[in-house]
Amino acid sequence: MQYLLRFFYFIFILSVLITLNASKGYCGSLTGPPPPDKEVLQKKENRKRINIWPFYYYDKKKDEGTTEMSFLGPFFTYKENSKTKESGFSPLYYKIEDKKSGTKTTDFIYPLGKSKIREGETDVRLSPLLSSKKRESERSFTLFPLYTGKTVKGEGYGGIFPLYGTIKERFGIDEGRFFLWPLYSTSTRENIKTTNFLWPIFSFSKSEGQEKFQIWPFYSRKKKEGYYNKKFVLWPLFFSEETGLNTDNPTKTKMFFPLYLSTESPQVTSKTFLWPIFSHTVNKAKGFENHSVFPIFSKTVATTEGSEREGFRIFPIFGHRKAEGYKKSFFLAPLYWSEVQEGIDYQETTKRWFFINKSETKLWTKQGKTKKELHFWPAFNYRKKRDDSSKLLFPYLFLFRDEGFERNFPFLILYRYEKDKEGLASWDLLWRFMSGEKSDRGSRFEISYLINYEKDSQDDTVDVSLLKGLVSYSNYSEKKYLSFFYLPFGLGWQGSGND
């Protein structure tokens, strides 16, 4: 315990010295006399960096208008640029503000809580209990089991679920009521009122040209004149449907579960025995015929000239399917499968391994632009955008790519690599314990407050320091400087080129 206390005492003293040294105003690792070239000095003063890992990190670029700060490694974060302002306390809270639109988005206890505030609108939710929405004159609020609201027309509603309540223009219905749900409820949609008793058992509605009557699972009939006619008896044993009556492809479906299922229309004829095992389908519109023994065997062949549809499957060993602008295949499912979609100026290729891992490439041929993503759980996630910017995160413990998890759980990511559209590449390991940058202008490498190396290729300058100034070396073309013990002066001499 004594050694641990001494270690933290040493870190504290070292942090104080580094902070005092950083306050001198010499950017980065420069602790010797400033170079006589004012232009070089001005460029360096445009950026100020302080790294006292793991307590504090500060990086400000005056010319770009960006600021980044973090406290206690990845747990407290602040970022600001010309477009956005971000702040977070992982994993409880993260806020993003769009300066142009004024939109403020906040994650709290992600993925359960989220709020979004913009001009005239406010949305807040904390799943599954709390929800609040405000849009101009429209309001809704839920703190389960209580809920209230007001429509655009100013009509109010509310209730205590499942005891009693009214609903207006919510949950996909125009108006509804319930009492001791599911004992009794009503709903109105498109001027059609449906009444339910012991939902879903008893249900009925009737209006001009449309009716519904249901005693589930014994009998049901739904009819809309000129659109559809649906019935079932002893669901799911017997049912019949007539749909699309208002189209040029009216369809009739009948089922005697599980022995027989048939579908008949001008475009498609399908019959299935011992559903879903044995089936045969003829699609006249798309020009193909399919035989299937679900889920093991399937074969699709083209039946019309010009049709590109074909397929063959022996599950789980091998399978492929092809249509116009589309290809899909698998091998030892779920070990591997791939999918290709093609358009006039577009191609998208997706490959997956064990459902979770994937490789995705989108290509815009005329523009010569590509977009890529490689997700290999739990090792890493890599993506490249159309503007050639890219990002690599390692490890990646989230099953699927989710920027919300990346923002709110940064302590689970040990290594980051990012490259912007201007070509500036940056990386950091263990939340900036080690970090670096590289561009056409120069490069930087840093191990916390232990070692710092900076090179500016355009100005022909090099700065190197140990322990943020315990030993410092600066090379400005033919002018060399060496200083010790954080002193503001040191040795200087002339040289030829960078040594």
C-alpha positions, 0 to 999 in steps of 0.5 A, spaced: 500 500 500 505 504 501 508 503 494 502 505 491 501 511 495 508 513 493 506 512 486 500 516 486 504 522 489 509 521 484 504 522 479 501 528 482 508 532 483 509 530 476 503 533 473 504 539 477 510 540 474 508 539 467 502 543 468 506 549 470 511 547 464 505 547 459 502 554 462 509 557 459 505 558 452 510 554 448 506 549 444 507 542 445 514 539 447 517 546 446 521 548 452 527 551 450 528 558 447 523 560 442 525 560 435 527 566 431 522 565 426 516 568 428 512 565 422 514 558 425 512 560 432 505 563 430 504 556 427 506 552 433 502 557 437 495 555 433 495 549 437 496 547 444 496 540 447 496 538 454 496 530 456 497 528 463 494 521 462 490 519 465 487 525 469 487 530 463 487 531 456 487 538 452 487 539 445 486 546 442 487 548 434 485 555 434 486 556 426 481 550 425 476 552 431 476 545 435 477 544 442 477 537 445 478 535 453 477 529 457 478 527 464 480 521 467 481 517 461 475 516 457 470 518 462 469 525 461 469 528 454 468 535 451 469 536 444 467 542 440 468 545 432 465 549 427 459 545 427 457 541 433 459 541 441 459 535 444 460 533 452 459 526 456 460 522 462 460 515 460 456 511 460 451 515 463 450 521 459 452 524 452 450 530 449 451 533 442 449 540 439 448 542 432 450 549 432 447 551 425 440 548 426 440 548 434 438 541 435 440 538 441 441 530 442 442 527 449 443 520 450 442 518 458 443 510 460 444 509 453 440 505 449 434 506 454 434 514 454 434 519 449 432 526 448 432 530 442 430 538 442 429 542 436 425 548 434 418 547 436 419 540 437 421 536 444 422 528 444 424 524 450 424 517 452 426 512 457 424 505 455 420 502 457 416 507 462 417 514 460 415 518 454 414 525 452 413 528 445 412 536 444 410 538 436 407 545 436 400 544 439 401 537 439 403 534 446 403 527 449 406 524 455 407 517 458 409 515 465 407 508 465 401 506 467 399 514 466 399 517 460 396 524 457 396 528 451 393 533 446 392 533 439 393 538 433 386 540 434 387 541 441 383 535 443 385 532 450 386 525 452 389 521 457 388 515 462 391 509 467 392 503 463 389 498 463 384 501 468 380 506 464 383 511 458 381 515 452 386 515 446 386 520 440 391 520 434 396 516 437 398 508 436 395 508 429 388 510 431 384 516 430 380 515 437 379 509 442 377 508 449 378 502 454 376 500 460 379 494 464 383 492 458 382 487 455 375 486 458 373 492 453 376 497 448 374 501 442 378 504 436 376 508 430 380 508 424 378 512 417 371 513 420 370 505 422 369 504 429 371 497 432 369 494 439 373 489 442 371 484 448 376 480 452 381 482 446 382 479 441 376 474 442 370 478 441 371 484 436 366 487 431 365 493 426 361 495 421 360 501 416 358 503 409 361 497 405 366 494 410 364 490 416 368 485 421 366 480 426 370 475 430 370 470 435 377 468 436 379 462 435 372 460 432 370 464 427 372 471 423 370 475 417 373 481 415 370 484 408 371 491 405 367 491 398 371 491 392 378 491 396 378 484 400 374 478 403 377 474 409 375 468 413 377 463 418 374 457 422 378 454 428 384 458 427 389 456 424 386 450 421 381 453 416 382 460 412 380 463 406 382 470 403 380 474 397 385 480 396 387 485 391 380 486 388 381 493 387 388 491 382 389 487 376 392 481 380 386 479 385 389 473 389 385 468 392 388 464 398 385 458 402 388 453 407 387 447 411 392 447 416 397 444 416 395 439 410 394 444 404 395 451 402 394 454 395 394 461 392 391 463 385 392 469 382 393 472 374 400 472 376 402 467 381 400 460 382 402 456 389 401 450 392 403 447 399 402 440 402 404 439 409 405 446 410 411 449 410 414 443 407 412 441 400 411 447 395 410 449 388 410 456 385 409 458 378 410 466 377 408 468 371 409 475 372 417 474 373 418 468 369 420 463 374 418 456 377 420 454 384 420 447 387 421 446 395 422 441 400 423 446 406 428 448 409 432 443 406 431 443 398 429 448 393 430 449 386 428 455 381 428 455 374 426 461 369 420 459 365 420 465 360 426 468 355 429 474 358 428 472 365 434 471 370 431 468 376 434 461 378 436 458 384 438 452 388 439 450 395 441 444 399 440 447 406 445 448 410 450 445 405 450 450 399 445 455 396 445 460 391 439 465 388 439 470 382 435 475 379 435 481 375 440 485 379 441 481 385 445 475 387 445 471 393 449 465 396 451 461 402 455 455 404 455 451 411 449 456 413 450 460 418 458 460 417 458 464 410 453 467 406 454 473 401 449 478 397 450 482 391 445 488 388 447 492 382 444 498 379 445 502 373 451 506 377 451 502 383 453 496 386 453 493 393 456 487 396 455 484 403 458 478 406 457 475 413 460 470 417 456 467 423 450 472 422 454 478 426 461 479 422 460 482 415 464 485 410 460 491 406 462 494 400 458 500 396 461 502 389 458 508 385 462 506 378 461 513 375 463 517 380 469 512 382 466 513 390 466 507 395 464 506 401 466 500 406 465 497 412 468 490 415 465 488 422 469 482 425 466 481 432 469 482 438 475 484 434 474 490 430 470 495 426 473 498 420 469 503 416 471 508 410 466 513 407 465 516 400 469 522 402 475 517 403 475 518 411 475 512 415 475 509 422 478 503 426 476 501 433 479 495 437 476 491 440 469 492 438 465 488 443 458 491 441 454 485 436 453 490 431 455 497 429 452 502 433 455 509 434 451 510 440 454 505 444 461 508 441 459 514 444 457 512 451 462 506 452 468 509 450 472 505 455 471 499 452 475 501 446 482 501 447 485 503 440 482 508 435 484 510 428 481 515 424 483 519 417 479 525 415 477 527 408 483 532 408 488 526 409 490 527 416 491 520 420 490 520 427 491 514 432 491 513 440 492 507 444 489 506 451 485 513 451 491 517 449 496 513 453 500 513 446 497 517 440 500 520 434 498 523 427 501 524 420 499 528 414 502 531 408 504 537 413 508 532 418 507 527 424 507 527 431 508 521 436 507 521 444 507 516 450 503 520 455 508 525 458 514 521 457 516 522 450 513 527 445 516 527 438 513 532 433 515 534 426 513 539 421 515 537 414 513 544 411 517 548 416 523 543 416 522 543 424 523 537 429 521 538 437 523 532 442 522 532 449 522 527 455 517 528 461 515 534 457 521 538 458 526 534 463 530 534 456 528 537 450 531 538 443 529 543 438 531 543 431 529 549 426 532 548 420 540 550 421 538 552 429 539 547 434 536 548 441 537 543 448 535 544 455 534 541 461 529 540 467 524 545 465 528 551 464 526 556 459 533 557 456 538 552 454 544 551 449 543 553 442 548 552 436 548 552 428 548 546 424 546 543 417 539 541 416 536 536 421 540 532 425 
